[in-house]
Amino acid sequence: IDPIDGTTNFAAGLPLSCVSIGLCRDGQPYMGVVYAPMTNELYIAVRNLGAYRNGILLSQCTGEKSTKTLSNSVVCFEFGYARTEQGVDNMVDAVRRLLKHGVRTTRTLGSGVLDICYVACGRMDVVYTGVAEEGWKPWDYCAGLVVAMEAGCTMGQLLKDKEEGYGFDMYSKSMICGVNKEVVDQCRNVVMGL
């Protein structure tokens, strides 16, 4: 449970914060509920039963989502609180590589759970975190993972050799989630400088 994801936004009166509740079964994410009170949006997802926003089924990643590439994507990232010289360099260099590669635009919204939900509903195309010390916590991932997976997204760690999907390690210090595997792989390679 994360009672306020996007705490800084909430404290500043910005409308992008939410309550996030995730349920695991046998150590695996099974159900996610995310409520953003200031935008009155409720995301609910149960493994193998779909994902919904305000009672409307989030479509699987088909049509335009299924063919999305990095060059025409809205890419979201969260800088978090890393302030070491190396950490700042890593985060800024990743964004620099994205901009040089060419993306539609970049965003940072201040609520990791909503970032994932916004990818799941198609408002953004890919979100990542973890190029420095800014990785998230299990309560940031659990509910969002179920919403994203049930909406047909691809979610995994920035490190290519790690498992994706429901096998995602919620204790990971890095994450990438996108509307399809191709955009995730492209973004991962550019962000990591591969």
PAZAPA-4460 file (N, C-alpha, C; in steps of 0.05 Angstrom, whole numbers, plus 32768, in hexadecimal, padded with zeros to 4 digits):
% residues 194
    n_x    n_y    n_z   ca_x   ca_y   ca_z    c_x    c_y    c_z   seq   type   mol
   8011   7FE8   8000   8000   8000   8000   8012   8019   8000     1      I     A
   800C   802B   7FEE   8018   8045   7FEE   8002   8059   7FF2     2      D     A
   7FFF   8065   800A   7FE8   8077   800F   7FE9   8090   7FFE     3      P     A
   8001   809A   7FF7   8003   80B1   7FE6   801C   80AD   7FD4     4      I     A
   8017   80A4   7FBB   802C   80A3   7FA8   802C   80BE   7F99     5      D     A
   8042   80CB   7F98   8043   80E6   7F8E   8041   80FA   7FA5     6      G     A
   804F   80F4   7FBA   804D   8103   7FD3   8054   8121   7FCF     7      T     A
   806A   8126   7FC0   8072   8142   7FBB   805C   8150   7FAB     8      T     A
   8050   8143   7F97   803A   814F   7F88   8023   8156   7F9C     9      N     A
   801C   8142   7FAC   8006   8145   7FBF   800B   815D   7FD2    10      F     A
   8023   815F   7FDD   8029   8174   7FF0   8029   8190   7FE2    11      A     A
   802F   8190   7FC8   802F   81A9   7FB9   8014   81B0   7FAD    12      A     A
   8000   819E   7FB1   7FE6   81A3   7FA6   7FE3   819C   7F89    13      G     A
   7FF7   818E   7F7E   7FF5   8185   7F62   7FE3   816D   7F60    14      L     A
   7FD3   816A   7F4B   7FBE   8155   7F4B   7FC8   8139   7F44    15      P     A
   7FE2   8134   7F41   7FEB   811A   7F39   7FF7   810B   7F51    16      L     A
   7FE5   80FF   7F60   7FEC   80ED   7F76   7FD6   80D8   7F78    17      S     A
   7FDC   80C2   7F86   7FC9   80AD   7F87   7FCD   809B   7FA0    18      C     A
   7FB9   808B   7FA5   7FBB   8075   7FB9   7FBF   805C   7FA9    19      V     A
   7FD2   804B   7FB1   7FD8   8033   7FA2   7FD7   801B   7FB4    20      S     A
   7FC7   8007   7FAD   7FC5   7FEF   7FBD   7FCA   7FD7   7FAB    21      I     A
   7FDD   7FC7   7FB2   7FE3   7FAF   7FA2   7FE1   7F96   7FB4    22      G     A
   7FD7   7F81   7FA9   7FD4   7F67   7FB7   7FE5   7F52   7FA9    23      L     A
   7FF5   7F44   7FB8   8005   7F2E   7FAD   7FFA   7F14   7FB6    24      C     A
   7FFC   7F00   7FA5   7FF6   7EE4   7FAC   800F   7ED4   7FA7    25      R     A
   8018   7EC5   7FBA   8030   7EB5   7FB8   8048   7EC6   7FAE    26      D     A
   8049   7EDF   7FB8   805F   7EF1   7FB1   805D   7EFE   7F96    27      G     A
   8048   7EFA   7F87   8045   7F05   7F6D   802D   7F19   7F6D    28      Q     A
   8030   7F30   7F5F   801A   7F43   7F5D   8001   7F36   7F51    29      P     A
   7FEB   7F3B   7F5E   7FD2   7F2E   7F56   7FBC   7F42   7F50    30      Y     A
   7FBB   7F58   7F60   7FA6   7F6B   7F5D   7FB1   7F87   7F63    31      M     A
   7FA8   7F9B   7F54   7FB0   7FB7   7F59   7F99   7FCA   7F59    32      G     A
   7F99   7FDC   7F6C   7F85   7FF1   7F6D   7F94   800B   7F70    33      V     A
   7F8E   801E   7F5E   7F9B   8039   7F5F   7F85   804E   7F5D    34      V     A
   7F84   8060   7F71   7F70   8075   7F70   7F7E   8090   7F71    35      Y     A
   7F78   80A1   7F5D   7F83   80BC   7F5C   7F6C   80CF   7F63    36      A     A
   7F6A   80D7   7F7C   7F52   80E6   7F85   7F4F   8102   7F77    37      P     A
   7F65   810F   7F71   7F62   8129   7F65   7F5A   8129   7F48    38      M     A
   7F5D   8112   7F3A   7F53   810F   7F1F   7F3B   80FC   7F1E    39      T     A
   7F34   80F1   7F35   7F1E   80DE   7F37   7F20   80C7   7F24    40      N     A
   7F38   80BB   7F23   7F3D   80A3   7F13   7F43   808B   7F24    41      E     A
   7F35   8075   7F1F   7F39   805D   7F2D   7F42   8047   7F19    42      L     A
   7F5A   803C   7F1E   7F64   8026   7F0E   7F62   800D   7F1F    43      Y     A
   7F56   7FF8   7F13   7F54   7FDE   7F20   7F5D   7FC9   7F0D    44      I     A
   7F6D   7FB6   7F16   7F76   7FA0   7F06   7F79   7F87   7F17    45      A     A
   7F71   7F71   7F0B   7F75   7F57   7F18   7F82   7F45   7F03    46      V     A
   7F96   7F36   7F0B   7FA4   7F25   7EF9   7F91   7F12   7EEA    47      R     A
   7F94   7F13   7ECF   7F85   7F03   7EBD   7F67   7F0C   7EBA    48      N     A
   7F60   7F23   7EC6   7F45   7F2D   7EC4   7F43   7F49   7EB8    49      L     A
   7F5A   7F54   7EB0   7F59   7F6E   7EA3   7F5F   7F85   7EB5    50      G     A
   7F62   7F9D   7EA9   7F67   7FB6   7EB7   7F52   7FCA   7EAF    51      A     A
   7F4A   7FDA   7EC2   7F34   7FED   7EBD   7F3B   8008   7EC9    52      Y     A
   7F32   801D   7EBB   7F33   8038   7EC5   7F17   8043   7EC7    53      R     A
   7F0E   8049   7EDF   7EF3   8052   7EE4   7EDE   8040   7ED7    54      N     A
   7EE3   8026   7ED9   7ED0   8012   7ED0   7ED2   800B   7EB3    55      G     A
   7EE3   8018   7EA4   7EE6   8013   7E87   7EFF   8003   7E82    56      I     A
   7EFC   7FED   7E74   7F13   7FDB   7E6E   7F29   7FE9   7E5F    57      L     A
   7F41   7FE7   7E69   7F58   7FF2   7E5A   7F5F   7FDE   7E44    58      L     A
   7F60   7FE8   7E2C   7F64   7FD6   7E15   7F80   7FCB   7E16    59      S     A
   7F82   7FB3   7E0C   7F9D   7FA6   7E0A   7FAD   7FB8   7DF6    60      Q     A
   7FC7   7FB5   7DF8   7FD8   7FC5   7DE7   7FD7   7FBC   7DCA    61      C     A
   7FC2   7FC6   7DBC   7FBD   7FBF   7DA1   7FBD   7FD9   7D90    62      T     A
   7FB8   7FD6   7D76   7FB7   7FED   7D65   7FD0   7FFE   7D66    63      G     A
   7FCE   8018   7D69   7FE5   802A   7D69   7FF9   8023   7D80    64      E     A
   7FEE   801A   7D97   8000   8013   7DAD   8012   7FFC   7DA5    65      K     A
   8008   7FE9   7D96   8018   7FD1   7D90   802F   7FD7   7D7D    66      S     A
   802D   7FED   7D6E   8043   7FF4   7D5B   8053   800C   7D63    67      T     A
   804E   8016   7D7B   805B   802E   7D85   8079   8029   7D86    68      K     A
   8089   803D   7D7D   80A6   803C   7D7F   80B0   8053   7D90    69      T     A
   80C9   8052   7D98   80D3   8067   7DAA   80D2   8082   7D9D    70      L     A
   80D7   8084   7D84   80D9   809F   7D77   80BE   80AE   7D77    71      S     A
   80A8   80A0   7D7A   808E   80AE   7D7C   8080   80AA   7D97    72      N     A
   8091   80A6   7DAC   8086   80A0   7DC7   8088   80B8   7DDA    73      S     A
   8075   80B8   7DEC   8077   80CA   7E04   8085   80B9   7E19    74      V     A
   809C   80C2   7E21   80AD   80B4   7E34   80AD   80C2   7E4F    75      V     A
   80A6   80B3   7E64   80A5   80BE   7E7F   80BC   80B3   7E8F    76      C     A
   80C7   80C3   7EA1   80DC   80BA   7EB3   80D8   80C9   7ECD    77      F     A
   80E3   80BE   7EE2   80E2   80CC   7EFC   80FF   80CE   7F06    78      E     A
   8108   80E7   7F0C   8123   80EB   7F16   8125   80E4   7F33    79      F     A
   8110   80E5   7F42   8112   80DE   7F5F   8124   80F1   7F6E    80      G     A
   8133   80E5   7F81   8143   80F5   7F93   8161   80F1   7F92    81      Y     A
   816A   80E4   7F7D   8187   80DF   7F79   8194   80FB   7F75    82      A     A
   81A9   8100   7F85   81B7   811A   7F82   81D5   8118   7F81    83      R     A
   81DF   80FF   7F80   81FC   80FC   7F7D   8204   8105   7F61    84      T     A
   821D   810C   7F5E   8227   8114   7F44   8222   80FE   7F2F    85      E     A
   8229   80E6   7F36   8225   80CF   7F23   8208   80CA   7F1E    86      Q     A
   81F7   80CB   7F33   81DB   80C6   7F2F   81CE   80DB   7F1D    87      G     A
   81D4   80F4   7F21   81C9   8109   7F11   81D2   8106   7EF4    88      V     A
   81EC   8100   7EF0   81F7   80FC   7ED5   81E9   80E5   7EC7    89      D     A
   81E5   80CF   7ED6   81D7   80B8   7ECA   81BB   80BF   7EC0    90      N     A
   81AC   80CD   7ED1   8190   80D4   7ECA   818F   80E8   7EB3    91      M     A
   819F   80FC   7EB4   819F   8111   7E9F   81AA   8105   7E84    92      V     A
   81BE   80F4   7E86   81C9   80E8   7E6E   81B4   80D6   7E60    93      D     A
   81A4   80C8   7E70   818F   80B7   7E65   817B   80C8   7E55    94      A     A
   8172   80DE   7E61   815F   80F0   7E53   816D   80FC   7E3A    95      V     A
   8186   8103   7E3C   8194   810E   7E25   8194   80FA   7E0E    96      R     A
   819A   80E1   7E15   819A   80CC   7E00   817F   80C9   7DF3    97      R     A
   816A   80CA   7E03   814F   80C8   7DF9   8149   80DF   7DE5    98      L     A
   814F   80F7   7DED   814A   810E   7DDD   815A   810E   7DC3    99      L     A
   8173   8105   7DC5   8183   8103   7DAD   817A   80ED   7D9A   100      K     A
   8170   80D7   7DA6   8165   80C1   7D96   814C   80CB   7D87   101      H     A
   813C   80DB   7D95   8123   80E4   7D8A   810B   80D6   7D97   102      G     A
   80FC   80E4   7DA6   80E3   80DB   7DB2   80CE   80F1   7DAD   103      V     A
   80B5   80EA   7DAF   80A0   80FE   7DAB   80A3   8114   7DC0   104      R     A
   80A5   810C   7DDA   80AA   811E   7DF0   80B0   810F   7E09   105      T     A
   80B9   811D   7E1E   80BE   8110   7E38   80AC   811E   7E4D   106      T     A
   80A7   810F   7E62   8098   8119   7E79   80A3   810D   7E93   107      R     A
   809F   811C   7EA8   80A4   8112   7EC3   808C   811D   7ED4   108      T     A
   807D   810B   7EE0   8064   8112   7EEC   8064   8112   7F0B   109      L     A
   8077   8103   7F17   8079   8103   7F34   8069   80EE   7F42   110      G     A
   805D   80DB   7F34   804F   80C5   7F41   8054   80AC   7F30   111      S     A
   8065   809B   7F3A   806D   8083   7F2C   8056   8071   7F25   112      G     A
   8044   806D   7F38   802D   805C   7F34   801B   8067   7F1E   113      V     A
   8016   8081   7F1E   8006   808D   7F09   8015   808C   7EEE   114      L     A
   802F   808F   7EEE   803F   808B   7ED6   8038   8071   7EC8   115      D     A
   8039   805B   7ED8   8033   8041   7ECE   8016   803E   7EC4   116      I     A
   8004   8049   7ED4   7FE8   8048   7ECC   7FE3   8058   7EB2   117      C     A
   7FF1   806E   7EAF   7FEE   807F   7E97   7FFA   8071   7E7E   118      Y     A
   800E   8061   7E82   8018   8050   7E6C   8002   803B   7E65   119      V     A
   7FF7   802F   7E7A   7FE3   801A   7E76   7FCA   8024   7E67   120      A     A
   7FC3   803E   7E6B   7FAB   8048   7E5E   7FB2   8058   7E44   121      C     A
   7FCC   805A   7E3D   7FD4   8065   7E24   7FD9   8083   7E24   122      G     A
   7FDA   808F   7E3C   7FE0   80AC   7E3D   7FFE   80B1   7E38   123      R     A
   800E   809D   7E40   802B   809E   7E3B   8032   8083   7E2F   124      M     A
   804A   8081   7E23   8051   8069   7E16   8066   8058   7E25   125      D     A
   8077   8064   7E35   808B   8056   7E44   8094   8066   7E5C   126      V     A
   809A   8058   7E72   80A4   8065   7E8A   80BB   8055   7E94   127      V     A
   80CF   8062   7E9E   80E6   8054   7EAA   80F0   8062   7EC3   128      Y     A
   80FE   8053   7ED4   810B   805D   7EEB   8123   804B   7EF2   129      T     A
   8136   8055   7F00   814C   8044   7F0A   8167   8047   7EFC   130      G     A
   816C   805C   7EEE   8187   8060   7EE3   819B   806A   7EF8   131      V     A
   8190   8073   7F0E   81A1   807C   7F25   8195   8070   7F3E   132      A     A
   8197   807E   7F54   818C   8074   7F6D   816E   8078   7F70   133      E     A
   8160   8080   7F5B   8145   8089   7F5D   8130   8072   7F5A   134      E     A
   8138   8059   7F5A   8126   8043   7F57   810F   8043   7F6B   135      G     A
   80F9   8036   7F64   80E1   8037   7F75   80E0   8020   7F88   136      W     A
   80CA   801D   7F97   80C6   8009   7FAB   80B0   7FF6   7FA3   137      K     A
   80AD   7FDF   7FB0   8098   7FCC   7FA9   807C   7FD9   7FA9   138      P     A
   8076   7FEA   7FBB   805C   7FF7   7FBC   8058   800A   7FA4   139      W     A
   806D   8012   7F97   806A   8022   7F7F   8064   8010   7F67   140      D     A
   806D   7FF7   7F68   806B   7FE6   7F50   8052   7FD4   7F50   141      Y     A
   804B   7FC9   7F67   8038   7FB3   7F68   801E   7FB8   7F5A   142      C     A
   800F   7FCC   7F63   7FF5   7FD2   7F56   7FF8   7FDA   7F39   143      A     A
   800C   7FEB   7F34   8011   7FF4   7F18   8018   7FDE   7F05   144      G     A
   8027   7FCA   7F0F   802F   7FB3   7EFF   8016   7FA4   7EF6   145      L     A
   8004   7F9F   7F08   7FEC   7F90   7F00   7FDB   7FA0   7EEC   146      V     A
   7FD8   7FBA   7EF0   7FC9   7FCA   7EDD   7FD6   7FCA   7EC2   147      V     A
   7FF1   7FCD   7EC1   7FFF   7FCD   7EA8   7FFE   7FB2   7E9A   148      A     A
   8003   7F9D   7EA8   8003   7F83   7E9C   7FE7   7F7C   7E91   149      M     A
   7FD3   7F82   7EA0   7FB8   7F7B   7E97   7FAF   7F8D   7E80   150      E     A
   7FBC   7FA4   7E7C   7FB6   7FB5   7E65   7FC7   7FAD   7E4D   151      A     A
   7FD8   7F99   7E50   7FE8   7F8F   7E3A   8003   7F9C   7E37   152      G     A
   800C   7FAA   7E4B   8027   7FB7   7E49   803D   7FA4   7E4F   153      C     A
   8055   7FAD   7E4A   806E   7F9E   7E51   807B   7FAC   7E68   154      T     A
   8083   7F9E   7E7D   8090   7FAB   7E93   80A7   7F99   7E9D   155      M     A
   80BD   7FA5   7EA2   80D5   7F96   7EAC   80E9   7FA9   7EB8   156      G     A
   8101   7F9E   7EBC   8117   7FAF   7EC6   8126   7FBB   7EAF   157      Q     A
   8134   7FD1   7EB5   8145   7FDC   7EA0   815B   7FC9   7E97   158      L     A
   8163   7FB7   7EA8   8177   7FA3   7EA1   816A   7F8E   7E8F   159      L     A
   8175   7F8B   7E78   8168   7F7A   7E63   8166   7F5D   7E6B   160      K     A
   8177   7F52   7E7C   8177   7F36   7E82   8163   7F2E   7E97   161      D     A
   8153   7F41   7EA1   8140   7F3B   7EB6   8125   7F34   7EAB   162      K     A
   8115   7F25   7EBA   80FB   7F1C   7EB2   80E7   7F33   7EB0   163      E     A
   80D6   7F31   7E9C   80C1   7F46   7E98   80A6   7F3B   7EA0   164      E     A
   8092   7F4C   7EA0   8077   7F43   7EA6   8072   7F3F   7EC3   165      G     A
   8061   7F2B   7EC9   805A   7F26   7EE5   8072   7F1B   7EF5   166      Y     A
   8087   7F13   7EE8   809F   7F0A   7EF5   80B1   7F21   7EFE   167      G     A
   80A9   7F3A   7EF8   80B8   7F51   7EFF   80BE   7F52   7F1D   168      F     A
   80D7   7F57   7F24   80DF   7F58   7F40   80D7   7F73   7F4D   169      D     A
   80C4   7F73   7F5F   80BA   7F8B   7F6B   80CE   7F99   7F7D   170      M     A
   80E4   7F8B   7F83   80F9   7F98   7F93   810F   7FA3   7F82   171      Y     A
   810A   7FA3   7F68   811E   7FAE   7F55   8122   7FCC   7F59   172      S     A
   813A   7FD5   7F53   8140   7FF2   7F55   813C   7FFF   7F3A   173      K     A
   8133   7FF0   7F25   812E   7FFC   7F0B   8115   7FF0   7EFF   174      S     A
   8109   7FFF   7EED   80F0   7FF6   7EE1   80ED   8004   7EC6   175      M     A
   80E0   7FF6   7EB3   80D8   8002   7E9A   80BD   7FF5   7E93   176      I     A
   80AA   8006   7E8A   808F   7FFC   7E83   8087   800B   7E6A   177      C     A
   807E   7FFC   7E56   8076   8008   7E3D   805E   7FFA   7E30   178      G     A
   8053   8007   7E1C   803B   7FFC   7E0F   8041   7FE4   7DFE   179      V     A
   805A   7FDF   7DF7   8061   7FC6   7DE9   807E   7FBF   7DEE   180      N     A
   8086   7FA7   7DE8   80A1   7F9E   7DED   80B5   7FAD   7DDC   181      K     A
   80AF   7FB4   7DC4   80C2   7FC2   7DB3   80C9   7FDD   7DBE   182      E     A
   80B6   7FED   7DC7   80BB   8007   7DD2   80CB   8004   7DED   183      V     A
   80C5   7FF0   7DFC   80D4   7FEB   7E15   80F1   7FE5   7E0F   184      V     A
   80F6   7FD3   7DFB   8111   7FCC   7DF4   8120   7FE4   7DE8   185      D     A
   8113   7FF3   7DD7   8120   800B   7DCC   8127   801F   7DE1   186      Q     A
   8114   8025   7DF3   8119   8038   7E08   812F   802E   7E1B   187      C     A
   812E   8015   7E22   8142   800A   7E34   815E   800E   7E28   188      R     A
   8161   8007   7E0E   817B   8009   7E01   8185   8026   7E00   189      N     A
   8174   8039   7DFB   817C   8055   7DF9   8182   805F   7E15   190      V     A
   8171   805B   7E28   8175   8065   7E43   818F   805A   7E4F   191      V     A
   8194   8040   7E4B   81AC   8033   7E57   81C5   8038   7E45   192      M     A
   81C2   8044   7E2E   81D9   8049   7E1C   81E4   8030   7E10   193      G     A
   81D2   801D   7E0A   81DB   8004   7DFE   81DD   8005   7DDF   194      L     A
***
